[in-house]
């Protein structure tokens, strides 16, 4: 289980195969993966590698991918 972040993926993302593929491609630490069904999912062991680079936020329409910090600064 991730200790630092949780990634929420809106259902609207799942209806856009190109966006699903783009999320997998843009993430430098392989947080996203495509399921056989074509849906995008998160790779649980990689979540704590997130650098908060914002590439996934920039790839998806506003609010469709959210990285939730599970810690306080």
PDB file of N, CA, C and O in Angstrom:
ATOM      1  N   UNK A   1       0.832  -1.188   0.000  1.00  0.00           N
ATOM      2  CA  UNK A   1       0.000   0.000   0.000  1.00  0.00           C
ATOM      3  C   UNK A   1       0.874   1.247   0.000  1.00  0.00           C
ATOM      4  O   UNK A   1       1.878   1.321   0.708  1.00  0.00           O
ATOM      5  N   UNK A   2       0.470   2.231  -0.812  1.00  0.00           N
ATOM      6  CA  UNK A   2       1.238   3.465  -0.918  1.00  0.00           C
ATOM      7  C   UNK A   2       1.190   4.244   0.391  1.00  0.00           C
ATOM      8  O   UNK A   2       0.163   4.295   1.067  1.00  0.00           O
ATOM      9  N   UNK A   3       2.313   4.844   0.728  1.00  0.00           N
ATOM     10  CA  UNK A   3       2.397   5.611   1.964  1.00  0.00           C
ATOM     11  C   UNK A   3       2.265   7.110   1.722  1.00  0.00           C
ATOM     12  O   UNK A   3       1.838   7.841   2.616  1.00  0.00           O
ATOM     13  N   UNK A   4       2.622   7.574   0.539  1.00  0.00           N
ATOM     14  CA  UNK A   4       2.733   9.006   0.318  1.00  0.00           C
ATOM     15  C   UNK A   4       1.629   9.602  -0.546  1.00  0.00           C
ATOM     16  O   UNK A   4       1.196  10.729  -0.307  1.00  0.00           O
ATOM     17  N   UNK A   5       1.171   8.854  -1.550  1.00  0.00           N
ATOM     18  CA  UNK A   5       0.139   9.394  -2.438  1.00  0.00           C
ATOM     19  C   UNK A   5      -0.891   8.329  -2.785  1.00  0.00           C
ATOM     20  O   UNK A   5      -0.687   7.128  -2.608  1.00  0.00           O
ATOM     21  N   UNK A   6      -2.003   8.836  -3.287  1.00  0.00           N
ATOM     22  CA  UNK A   6      -3.027   8.003  -3.910  1.00  0.00           C
ATOM     23  C   UNK A   6      -3.365   8.700  -5.219  1.00  0.00           C
ATOM     24  O   UNK A   6      -3.446   9.927  -5.261  1.00  0.00           O
ATOM     25  N   UNK A   7      -3.562   7.941  -6.277  1.00  0.00           N
ATOM     26  CA  UNK A   7      -3.937   8.526  -7.566  1.00  0.00           C
ATOM     27  C   UNK A   7      -5.377   8.145  -7.862  1.00  0.00           C
ATOM     28  O   UNK A   7      -5.722   6.964  -7.917  1.00  0.00           O
ATOM     29  N   UNK A   8      -6.209   9.157  -8.053  1.00  0.00           N
ATOM     30  CA  UNK A   8      -7.605   8.948  -8.408  1.00  0.00           C
ATOM     31  C   UNK A   8      -7.771   9.208  -9.901  1.00  0.00           C
ATOM     32  O   UNK A   8      -7.388  10.263 -10.405  1.00  0.00           O
ATOM     33  N   UNK A   9      -8.343   8.238 -10.596  1.00  0.00           N
ATOM     34  CA  UNK A   9      -8.556   8.345 -12.036  1.00  0.00           C
ATOM     35  C   UNK A   9     -10.060   8.372 -12.278  1.00  0.00           C
ATOM     36  O   UNK A   9     -10.766   7.422 -11.940  1.00  0.00           O
ATOM     37  N   UNK A  10     -10.545   9.458 -12.863  1.00  0.00           N
ATOM     38  CA  UNK A  10     -11.961   9.612 -13.146  1.00  0.00           C
ATOM     39  C   UNK A  10     -12.398   8.602 -14.214  1.00  0.00           C
ATOM     40  O   UNK A  10     -11.618   8.232 -15.091  1.00  0.00           O
ATOM     41  N   UNK A  11     -13.637   8.174 -14.124  1.00  0.00           N
ATOM     42  CA  UNK A  11     -14.177   7.215 -15.082  1.00  0.00           C
ATOM     43  C   UNK A  11     -14.145   7.759 -16.510  1.00  0.00           C
ATOM     44  O   UNK A  11     -14.068   6.977 -17.458  1.00  0.00           O
ATOM     45  N   UNK A  12     -14.202   9.063 -16.682  1.00  0.00           N
ATOM     46  CA  UNK A  12     -14.135   9.665 -18.017  1.00  0.00           C
ATOM     47  C   UNK A  12     -12.830   9.316 -18.715  1.00  0.00           C
ATOM     48  O   UNK A  12     -12.804   9.173 -19.938  1.00  0.00           O
ATOM     49  N   UNK A  13     -11.761   9.177 -17.969  1.00  0.00           N
ATOM     50  CA  UNK A  13     -10.465   8.795 -18.548  1.00  0.00           C
ATOM     51  C   UNK A  13     -10.575   7.418 -19.184  1.00  0.00           C
ATOM     52  O   UNK A  13     -10.023   7.181 -20.258  1.00  0.00           O
ATOM     53  N   UNK A  14     -11.282   6.518 -18.528  1.00  0.00           N
ATOM     54  CA  UNK A  14     -11.390   5.133 -19.006  1.00  0.00           C
ATOM     55  C   UNK A  14     -12.124   5.040 -20.341  1.00  0.00           C
ATOM     56  O   UNK A  14     -11.959   4.055 -21.060  1.00  0.00           O
ATOM     57  N   UNK A  15     -12.920   6.032 -20.683  1.00  0.00           N
ATOM     58  CA  UNK A  15     -13.652   6.035 -21.953  1.00  0.00           C
ATOM     59  C   UNK A  15     -12.826   6.620 -23.091  1.00  0.00           C
ATOM     60  O   UNK A  15     -13.311   6.724 -24.217  1.00  0.00           O
ATOM     61  N   UNK A  16     -11.586   7.001 -22.808  1.00  0.00           N
ATOM     62  CA  UNK A  16     -10.716   7.615 -23.819  1.00  0.00           C
ATOM     63  C   UNK A  16      -9.438   6.787 -23.944  1.00  0.00           C
ATOM     64  O   UNK A  16      -8.472   7.029 -23.221  1.00  0.00           O
ATOM     65  N   UNK A  17      -9.426   5.807 -24.863  1.00  0.00           N
ATOM     66  CA  UNK A  17      -8.248   4.931 -24.992  1.00  0.00           C
ATOM     67  C   UNK A  17      -6.946   5.689 -25.259  1.00  0.00           C
ATOM     68  O   UNK A  17      -5.885   5.292 -24.778  1.00  0.00           O
ATOM     69  N   UNK A  18      -7.027   6.766 -26.016  1.00  0.00           N
ATOM     70  CA  UNK A  18      -5.808   7.541 -26.308  1.00  0.00           C
ATOM     71  C   UNK A  18      -5.263   8.187 -25.040  1.00  0.00           C
ATOM     72  O   UNK A  18      -4.051   8.222 -24.832  1.00  0.00           O
ATOM     73  N   UNK A  19      -6.138   8.689 -24.207  1.00  0.00           N
ATOM     74  CA  UNK A  19      -5.705   9.294 -22.945  1.00  0.00           C
ATOM     75  C   UNK A  19      -5.131   8.238 -22.012  1.00  0.00           C
ATOM     76  O   UNK A  19      -4.137   8.494 -21.332  1.00  0.00           O
ATOM     77  N   UNK A  20      -5.731   7.071 -21.969  1.00  0.00           N
ATOM     78  CA  UNK A  20      -5.197   5.974 -21.144  1.00  0.00           C
ATOM     79  C   UNK A  20      -3.762   5.663 -21.552  1.00  0.00           C
ATOM     80  O   UNK A  20      -2.880   5.542 -20.701  1.00  0.00           O
ATOM     81  N   UNK A  21      -3.534   5.535 -22.852  1.00  0.00           N
ATOM     82  CA  UNK A  21      -2.176   5.252 -23.352  1.00  0.00           C
ATOM     83  C   UNK A  21      -1.229   6.405 -23.037  1.00  0.00           C
ATOM     84  O   UNK A  21      -0.075   6.181 -22.671  1.00  0.00           O
ATOM     85  N   UNK A  22      -1.712   7.638 -23.177  1.00  0.00           N
ATOM     86  CA  UNK A  22      -0.864   8.803 -22.925  1.00  0.00           C
ATOM     87  C   UNK A  22      -0.417   8.862 -21.472  1.00  0.00           C
ATOM     88  O   UNK A  22       0.731   9.210 -21.195  1.00  0.00           O
ATOM     89  N   UNK A  23      -1.296   8.530 -20.548  1.00  0.00           N
ATOM     90  CA  UNK A  23      -0.905   8.534 -19.132  1.00  0.00           C
ATOM     91  C   UNK A  23       0.221   7.551 -18.873  1.00  0.00           C
ATOM     92  O   UNK A  23       1.153   7.846 -18.125  1.00  0.00           O
ATOM     93  N   UNK A  24       0.134   6.382 -19.494  1.00  0.00           N
ATOM     94  CA  UNK A  24       1.197   5.383 -19.335  1.00  0.00           C
ATOM     95  C   UNK A  24       2.506   5.919 -19.902  1.00  0.00           C
ATOM     96  O   UNK A  24       3.569   5.728 -19.311  1.00  0.00           O
ATOM     97  N   UNK A  25       2.427   6.584 -21.038  1.00  0.00           N
ATOM     98  CA  UNK A  25       3.630   7.082 -21.711  1.00  0.00           C
ATOM     99  C   UNK A  25       4.292   8.253 -20.988  1.00  0.00           C
ATOM    100  O   UNK A  25       5.520   8.331 -20.953  1.00  0.00           O
ATOM    101  N   UNK A  26       3.509   9.160 -20.414  1.00  0.00           N
ATOM    102  CA  UNK A  26       4.102  10.378 -19.841  1.00  0.00           C
ATOM    103  C   UNK A  26       4.707  10.184 -18.464  1.00  0.00           C
ATOM    104  O   UNK A  26       5.571  10.964 -18.064  1.00  0.00           O
ATOM    105  N   UNK A  27       4.281   9.173 -17.730  1.00  0.00           N
ATOM    106  CA  UNK A  27       4.767   9.027 -16.353  1.00  0.00           C
ATOM    107  C   UNK A  27       6.202   8.498 -16.322  1.00  0.00           C
ATOM    108  O   UNK A  27       6.458   7.392 -16.798  1.00  0.00           O
ATOM    109  N   UNK A  28       7.137   9.269 -15.770  1.00  0.00           N
ATOM    110  CA  UNK A  28       8.533   8.849 -15.754  1.00  0.00           C
ATOM    111  C   UNK A  28       8.831   7.729 -14.751  1.00  0.00           C
ATOM    112  O   UNK A  28       9.901   7.122 -14.811  1.00  0.00           O
ATOM    113  N   UNK A  29       7.915   7.449 -13.843  1.00  0.00           N
ATOM    114  CA  UNK A  29       8.170   6.411 -12.830  1.00  0.00           C
ATOM    115  C   UNK A  29       7.171   5.257 -12.914  1.00  0.00           C
ATOM    116  O   UNK A  29       7.002   4.504 -11.955  1.00  0.00           O
ATOM    117  N   UNK A  30       6.517   5.126 -14.057  1.00  0.00           N
ATOM    118  CA  UNK A  30       5.644   3.974 -14.352  1.00  0.00           C
ATOM    119  C   UNK A  30       4.548   3.752 -13.313  1.00  0.00           C
ATOM    120  O   UNK A  30       4.335   2.632 -12.848  1.00  0.00           O
ATOM    121  N   UNK A  31       3.865   4.819 -12.959  1.00  0.00           N
ATOM    122  CA  UNK A  31       2.740   4.699 -12.028  1.00  0.00           C
ATOM    123  C   UNK A  31       1.517   4.127 -12.725  1.00  0.00           C
ATOM    124  O   UNK A  31       0.690   3.473 -12.089  1.00  0.00           O
ATOM    125  N   UNK A  32       1.394   4.365 -14.024  1.00  0.00           N
ATOM    126  CA  UNK A  32       0.230   3.919 -14.774  1.00  0.00           C
ATOM    127  C   UNK A  32       0.556   2.712 -15.642  1.00  0.00           C
ATOM    128  O   UNK A  32       1.670   2.571 -16.146  1.00  0.00           O
ATOM    129  N   UNK A  33      -0.443   1.842 -15.807  1.00  0.00           N
ATOM    130  CA  UNK A  33      -0.305   0.673 -16.683  1.00  0.00           C
ATOM    131  C   UNK A  33      -1.650   0.422 -17.347  1.00  0.00           C
ATOM    132  O   UNK A  33      -2.702   0.746 -16.797  1.00  0.00           O
ATOM    133  N   UNK A  34      -1.596  -0.164 -18.540  1.00  0.00           N
ATOM    134  CA  UNK A  34      -2.822  -0.526 -19.236  1.00  0.00           C
ATOM    135  C   UNK A  34      -3.208  -1.944 -18.876  1.00  0.00           C
ATOM    136  O   UNK A  34      -2.372  -2.848 -18.884  1.00  0.00           O
ATOM    137  N   UNK A  35      -4.472  -2.134 -18.564  1.00  0.00           N
ATOM    138  CA  UNK A  35      -4.999  -3.477 -18.353  1.00  0.00           C
ATOM    139  C   UNK A  35      -5.318  -4.077 -19.721  1.00  0.00           C
ATOM    140  O   UNK A  35      -5.378  -3.351 -20.713  1.00  0.00           O
ATOM    141  N   UNK A  36      -5.522  -5.374 -19.784  1.00  0.00           N
ATOM    142  CA  UNK A  36      -5.877  -6.014 -21.048  1.00  0.00           C
ATOM    143  C   UNK A  36      -7.138  -5.411 -21.650  1.00  0.00           C
ATOM    144  O   UNK A  36      -7.291  -5.381 -22.871  1.00  0.00           O
ATOM    145  N   UNK A  37      -8.026  -4.938 -20.813  1.00  0.00           N
ATOM    146  CA  UNK A  37      -9.285  -4.341 -21.272  1.00  0.00           C
ATOM    147  C   UNK A  37      -9.086  -2.973 -21.919  1.00  0.00           C
ATOM    148  O   UNK A  37     -10.003  -2.438 -22.542  1.00  0.00           O
ATOM    149  N   UNK A  38      -7.879  -2.405 -21.771  1.00  0.00           N
ATOM    150  CA  UNK A  38      -7.594  -1.076 -22.293  1.00  0.00           C
ATOM    151  C   UNK A  38      -7.748   0.021 -21.265  1.00  0.00           C
ATOM    152  O   UNK A  38      -7.411   1.175 -21.528  1.00  0.00           O
ATOM    153  N   UNK A  39      -8.261  -0.333 -20.082  1.00  0.00           N
ATOM    154  CA  UNK A  39      -8.387   0.649 -19.005  1.00  0.00           C
ATOM    155  C   UNK A  39      -7.015   0.933 -18.402  1.00  0.00           C
ATOM    156  O   UNK A  39      -6.123   0.086 -18.429  1.00  0.00           O
ATOM    157  N   UNK A  40      -6.866   2.115 -17.868  1.00  0.00           N
ATOM    158  CA  UNK A  40      -5.618   2.465 -17.193  1.00  0.00           C
ATOM    159  C   UNK A  40      -5.795   2.224 -15.695  1.00  0.00           C
ATOM    160  O   UNK A  40      -6.858   2.471 -15.126  1.00  0.00           O
ATOM    161  N   UNK A  41      -4.747   1.745 -15.091  1.00  0.00           N
ATOM    162  CA  UNK A  41      -4.751   1.486 -13.654  1.00  0.00           C
ATOM    163  C   UNK A  41      -3.444   1.992 -13.076  1.00  0.00           C
ATOM    164  O   UNK A  41      -2.534   2.359 -13.820  1.00  0.00           O
ATOM    165  N   UNK A  42      -3.342   2.013 -11.763  1.00  0.00           N
ATOM    166  CA  UNK A  42      -2.090   2.404 -11.132  1.00  0.00           C
ATOM    167  C   UNK A  42      -1.316   1.156 -10.721  1.00  0.00           C
ATOM    168  O   UNK A  42      -1.898   0.111 -10.430  1.00  0.00           O
ATOM    169  N   UNK A  43      -0.011   1.287 -10.705  1.00  0.00           N
ATOM    170  CA  UNK A  43       0.884   0.216 -10.276  1.00  0.00           C
ATOM    171  C   UNK A  43       1.243   0.517  -8.823  1.00  0.00           C
ATOM    172  O   UNK A  43       2.092   1.361  -8.538  1.00  0.00           O
ATOM    173  N   UNK A  44       0.590  -0.180  -7.929  1.00  0.00           N
ATOM    174  CA  UNK A  44       0.695   0.109  -6.489  1.00  0.00           C
ATOM    175  C   UNK A  44       2.133   0.240  -5.982  1.00  0.00           C
ATOM    176  O   UNK A  44       2.424   1.197  -5.265  1.00  0.00           O
ATOM    177  N   UNK A  45       3.051  -0.682  -6.323  1.00  0.00           N
ATOM    178  CA  UNK A  45       4.416  -0.554  -5.791  1.00  0.00           C
ATOM    179  C   UNK A  45       5.160   0.692  -6.280  1.00  0.00           C
ATOM    180  O   UNK A  45       6.139   1.112  -5.663  1.00  0.00           O
ATOM    181  N   UNK A  46       4.697   1.282  -7.385  1.00  0.00           N
ATOM    182  CA  UNK A  46       5.388   2.452  -7.935  1.00  0.00           C
ATOM    183  C   UNK A  46       4.841   3.782  -7.419  1.00  0.00           C
ATOM    184  O   UNK A  46       5.442   4.828  -7.665  1.00  0.00           O
ATOM    185  N   UNK A  47       3.723   3.761  -6.718  1.00  0.00           N
ATOM    186  CA  UNK A  47       3.111   5.015  -6.290  1.00  0.00           C
ATOM    187  C   UNK A  47       4.041   5.876  -5.445  1.00  0.00           C
ATOM    188  O   UNK A  47       4.044   7.099  -5.584  1.00  0.00           O
ATOM    189  N   UNK A  48       4.816   5.267  -4.586  1.00  0.00           N
ATOM    190  CA  UNK A  48       5.706   6.051  -3.726  1.00  0.00           C
ATOM    191  C   UNK A  48       6.920   6.608  -4.462  1.00  0.00           C
ATOM    192  O   UNK A  48       7.740   7.310  -3.871  1.00  0.00           O
ATOM    193  N   UNK A  49       7.032   6.297  -5.742  1.00  0.00           N
ATOM    194  CA  UNK A  49       8.110   6.868  -6.558  1.00  0.00           C
ATOM    195  C   UNK A  49       7.686   8.178  -7.213  1.00  0.00           C
ATOM    196  O   UNK A  49       8.501   8.845  -7.849  1.00  0.00           O
ATOM    197  N   UNK A  50       6.435   8.545  -7.065  1.00  0.00           N
ATOM    198  CA  UNK A  50       5.909   9.757  -7.702  1.00  0.00           C
ATOM    199  C   UNK A  50       6.714  10.979  -7.269  1.00  0.00           C
ATOM    200  O   UNK A  50       6.997  11.170  -6.086  1.00  0.00           O
ATOM    201  N   UNK A  51       7.075  11.800  -8.254  1.00  0.00           N
ATOM    202  CA  UNK A  51       7.836  13.018  -7.985  1.00  0.00           C
ATOM    203  C   UNK A  51       6.953  14.264  -8.050  1.00  0.00           C
ATOM    204  O   UNK A  51       7.444  15.389  -7.959  1.00  0.00           O
ATOM    205  N   UNK A  52       5.647  14.052  -8.209  1.00  0.00           N
ATOM    206  CA  UNK A  52       4.692  15.157  -8.358  1.00  0.00           C
ATOM    207  C   UNK A  52       5.086  16.068  -9.516  1.00  0.00           C
ATOM    208  O   UNK A  52       5.007  17.292  -9.416  1.00  0.00           O
ATOM    209  N   UNK A  53       5.507  15.454 -10.607  1.00  0.00           N
ATOM    210  CA  UNK A  53       5.974  16.200 -11.773  1.00  0.00           C
ATOM    211  C   UNK A  53       4.842  16.881 -12.538  1.00  0.00           C
ATOM    212  O   UNK A  53       5.093  17.790 -13.329  1.00  0.00           O
ATOM    213  N   UNK A  54       3.610  16.458 -12.313  1.00  0.00           N
ATOM    214  CA  UNK A  54       2.407  17.044 -12.911  1.00  0.00           C
ATOM    215  C   UNK A  54       2.173  16.648 -14.366  1.00  0.00           C
ATOM    216  O   UNK A  54       1.252  17.175 -14.991  1.00  0.00           O
ATOM    217  N   UNK A  55       2.959  15.755 -14.920  1.00  0.00           N
ATOM    218  CA  UNK A  55       2.750  15.368 -16.310  1.00  0.00           C
ATOM    219  C   UNK A  55       1.406  14.677 -16.511  1.00  0.00           C
ATOM    220  O   UNK A  55       0.777  14.849 -17.556  1.00  0.00           O
ATOM    221  N   UNK A  56       0.964  13.912 -15.547  1.00  0.00           N
ATOM    222  CA  UNK A  56      -0.345  13.259 -15.677  1.00  0.00           C
ATOM    223  C   UNK A  56      -1.470  14.283 -15.575  1.00  0.00           C
ATOM    224  O   UNK A  56      -2.479  14.163 -16.271  1.00  0.00           O
ATOM    225  N   UNK A  57      -1.310  15.283 -14.718  1.00  0.00           N
ATOM    226  CA  UNK A  57      -2.323  16.337 -14.603  1.00  0.00           C
ATOM    227  C   UNK A  57      -2.430  17.111 -15.905  1.00  0.00           C
ATOM    228  O   UNK A  57      -3.525  17.472 -16.337  1.00  0.00           O
ATOM    229  N   UNK A  58      -1.279  17.364 -16.530  1.00  0.00           N
ATOM    230  CA  UNK A  58      -1.259  18.117 -17.781  1.00  0.00           C
ATOM    231  C   UNK A  58      -1.830  17.305 -18.938  1.00  0.00           C
ATOM    232  O   UNK A  58      -2.414  17.877 -19.858  1.00  0.00           O
ATOM    233  N   UNK A  59      -1.675  15.996 -18.908  1.00  0.00           N
ATOM    234  CA  UNK A  59      -2.162  15.141 -19.984  1.00  0.00           C
ATOM    235  C   UNK A  59      -3.674  14.995 -19.970  1.00  0.00           C
ATOM    236  O   UNK A  59      -4.299  14.894 -21.026  1.00  0.00           O
ATOM    237  N   UNK A  60      -4.260  14.984 -18.793  1.00  0.00           N
ATOM    238  CA  UNK A  60      -5.702  14.751 -18.654  1.00  0.00           C
ATOM    239  C   UNK A  60      -6.438  16.074 -18.471  1.00  0.00           C
ATOM    240  O   UNK A  60      -5.889  17.029 -17.921  1.00  0.00           O
ATOM    241  N   UNK A  61      -7.688  16.122 -18.936  1.00  0.00           N
ATOM    242  CA  UNK A  61      -8.491  17.320 -18.655  1.00  0.00           C
ATOM    243  C   UNK A  61      -8.584  17.556 -17.152  1.00  0.00           C
ATOM    244  O   UNK A  61      -8.524  16.614 -16.362  1.00  0.00           O
ATOM    245  N   UNK A  62      -8.727  18.799 -16.769  1.00  0.00           N
ATOM    246  CA  UNK A  62      -8.712  19.187 -15.360  1.00  0.00           C
ATOM    247  C   UNK A  62      -9.649  18.332 -14.514  1.00  0.00           C
ATOM    248  O   UNK A  62     -10.826  18.158 -14.830  1.00  0.00           O
ATOM    249  N   UNK A  63      -9.095  17.812 -13.441  1.00  0.00           N
ATOM    250  CA  UNK A  63      -9.873  17.044 -12.487  1.00  0.00           C
ATOM    251  C   UNK A  63     -10.035  15.573 -12.806  1.00  0.00           C
ATOM    252  O   UNK A  63     -10.603  14.837 -11.999  1.00  0.00           O
ATOM    253  N   UNK A  64      -9.555  15.114 -13.961  1.00  0.00           N
ATOM    254  CA  UNK A  64      -9.749  13.710 -14.318  1.00  0.00           C
ATOM    255  C   UNK A  64      -8.664  12.791 -13.762  1.00  0.00           C
ATOM    256  O   UNK A  64      -8.872  11.581 -13.670  1.00  0.00           O
ATOM    257  N   UNK A  65      -7.525  13.340 -13.394  1.00  0.00           N
ATOM    258  CA  UNK A  65      -6.481  12.593 -12.689  1.00  0.00           C
ATOM    259  C   UNK A  65      -6.057  13.454 -11.512  1.00  0.00           C
ATOM    260  O   UNK A  65      -5.634  14.597 -11.687  1.00  0.00           O
ATOM    261  N   UNK A  66      -6.171  12.906 -10.325  1.00  0.00           N
ATOM    262  CA  UNK A  66      -5.805  13.648  -9.122  1.00  0.00           C
ATOM    263  C   UNK A  66      -4.806  12.842  -8.304  1.00  0.00           C
ATOM    264  O   UNK A  66      -5.016  11.662  -8.021  1.00  0.00           O
ATOM    265  N   UNK A  67      -3.736  13.492  -7.938  1.00  0.00           N
ATOM    266  CA  UNK A  67      -2.756  12.888  -7.042  1.00  0.00           C
ATOM    267  C   UNK A  67      -3.018  13.461  -5.661  1.00  0.00           C
ATOM    268  O   UNK A  67      -2.880  14.663  -5.434  1.00  0.00           O
ATOM    269  N   UNK A  68      -3.391  12.602  -4.761  1.00  0.00           N
ATOM    270  CA  UNK A  68      -3.753  13.012  -3.406  1.00  0.00           C
ATOM    271  C   UNK A  68      -2.594  12.697  -2.478  1.00  0.00           C
ATOM    272  O   UNK A  68      -2.181  11.543  -2.358  1.00  0.00           O
ATOM    273  N   UNK A  69      -2.081  13.700  -1.836  1.00  0.00           N
ATOM    274  CA  UNK A  69      -0.984  13.508  -0.877  1.00  0.00           C
ATOM    275  C   UNK A  69      -1.552  12.930   0.418  1.00  0.00           C
ATOM    276  O   UNK A  69      -2.529  13.443   0.964  1.00  0.00           O
ATOM    277  N   UNK A  70      -0.939  11.877   0.893  1.00  0.00           N
ATOM    278  CA  UNK A  70      -1.400  11.209   2.111  1.00  0.00           C
ATOM    279  C   UNK A  70      -0.556  11.616   3.315  1.00  0.00           C
ATOM    280  O   UNK A  70      -0.570  10.939   4.344  1.00  0.00           O
ATOM    281  N   UNK A  71       0.164  12.699   3.190  1.00  0.00           N
ATOM    282  CA  UNK A  71       1.038  13.167   4.266  1.00  0.00           C
ATOM    283  C   UNK A  71       0.874  14.673   4.399  1.00  0.00           C
ATOM    284  O   UNK A  71       0.311  15.325   3.520  1.00  0.00           O
ATOM    285  N   UNK A  72       1.355  15.203   5.471  1.00  0.00           N
ATOM    286  CA  UNK A  72       1.327  16.657   5.671  1.00  0.00           C
ATOM    287  C   UNK A  72       2.734  17.190   5.494  1.00  0.00           C
ATOM    288  O   UNK A  72       3.718  16.545   5.857  1.00  0.00           O
ATOM    289  N   UNK A  73       2.802  18.383   4.928  1.00  0.00           N
ATOM    290  CA  UNK A  73       4.114  19.022   4.719  1.00  0.00           C
ATOM    291  C   UNK A  73       4.498  19.798   5.943  1.00  0.00           C
ATOM    292  O   UNK A  73       5.566  20.411   5.976  1.00  0.00           O
TER     293      UNK A  73
END
